[in-house]
Structures are given as C-alpha cells and as structure tokens.
Amino acid sequence: AENHLSRIQKLGRLTPSEAKIAEYFRRQHPQVVFETATAISQKTGTSKATVARFISRLGYRSFAEFQNQLQEDIVTRLESPISRYPSIKRQLEDTGRDFLGQNIAHIINNLQKTDSGIDRDRFMDTARTLADTNRHVFIIGQRTSFGMAHTLWILLRYLREKVFLIGGQASTLVEEIEDAASDDVLVVISHRRYSSQTVNTARHFSERGAYIIALVDSDRNPFSRLAEVQMVIPTYGLTIFDSVCATLA
C-alpha cells in the first residue's frame, strides 16, 4: 500500500499550515505512529481540524485509519533478512561452528516458549471451531508462510470438507474471497514482514463478520484488531531467516 510520505509528495501545492504538518511527518517518521491528532496540532502550531483535513486530503477516512496504515507500513518494513546479516554474521563468528546444534537449540527454545504461552482451553476451543463442518475454512499465508498454509490445508482436507487455500496470485485474490460470509473461518499465518495481501484479506473477512484465527510472531501485528484468536509464536532463528518450526507444531 502507498504510504503517507508518498501521498504527501503527490499532493502538489500545500497551504502554510499543511506544509508545517507535512514537514513534521517527514521529520518525525516513523515516530508519528505514536502521536495523537491533538499532539500533532500542538507540535506544528496548527489546529486539530487542520490536521484532520490534511489526513483526509491524503486519502484516509479518519485519523485512526491513518495510524493503522502507518503501523502496518512500519511493521512490514521491520528487519528484512538482508538487514540482519551484519549482526548475525558477527554472532555466528563468535559462537563456534556447531551451527546445526545451535539452530536446533533455538528451535527447542521456540517450542518451549510456545508451549508455555498458549492457553490450553482457548487452543481447544479453536480446534473445535476448525472442526465445525457447518463452517467453511479459508487459509492464507503469503511468502515464507505459504508453505505452512499449504500444509494445514492438506491436513485439514483429510479430516473435513469445505477447506480452501487462498492462493498467492493477486490477480485471483478477489474471486477467491468475494463470497466470504459471517459463518466462515479464516486462518491467517503471517510473519514479519507482513504481507499486504494477507492484511487486506483479513480485513475483508472481518468486515463480513467471519471468525479469524491468526498465527503470528509478534504482539505488534496488523491482525490484532481483526482476529478473535491470536497465537503469538516465537520465530527466533540462528541465521538471518526466521524459524517456523514452532508455528508448524
């Protein structure tokens, strides 16, 4: 999705008050995500109404939508594998060469944290929801999460009907989800950097009143406000890549 800085560049001529707000956004990015409309108006010497109008000019329906989009934009840009390379390389050089043993230790630690962090009653309630054959179950995972989504889809199809894997093609996404209904279930499997297609799909299902289950790697994710069930599963890995073993478990 186009971020707010790109939208500012396309606005063209700005009023003096709008120019102050635009400059503040550029200077304080990404800290703006933690600001309120009142705080922005005070720090830019403009009115709260002017801030609201400027947000509207950028194409957002409300300040809340602006903040949500900014949060998602920041989250999706967190730590790409390449950006981790220098620090991970130094760590590996300092810890010897038993890379396999160290990696397995990380996986075991992720599994133990997952075991202690998930409420068992909620877990079983979620399993019962997935087992309810009166519901359609949709599963989505993009990029590195697609393999896990595909595995879950295969396994569930052995056990029940009406299980659908949402594919990775943007051109067919609308057709795949257009019939989403309130008695459907959407399983989201998503790790940083979160896919905008997955976020938009979850929003669509949420708007239809569907039941959303999110398997994610952080409390700070774009699905928190959409999902009825959220399971945060650690993905710490030895290398520049995340470990998905605990999520698969």
Disulfide bonds with the S-S distance in Angstrom:
none
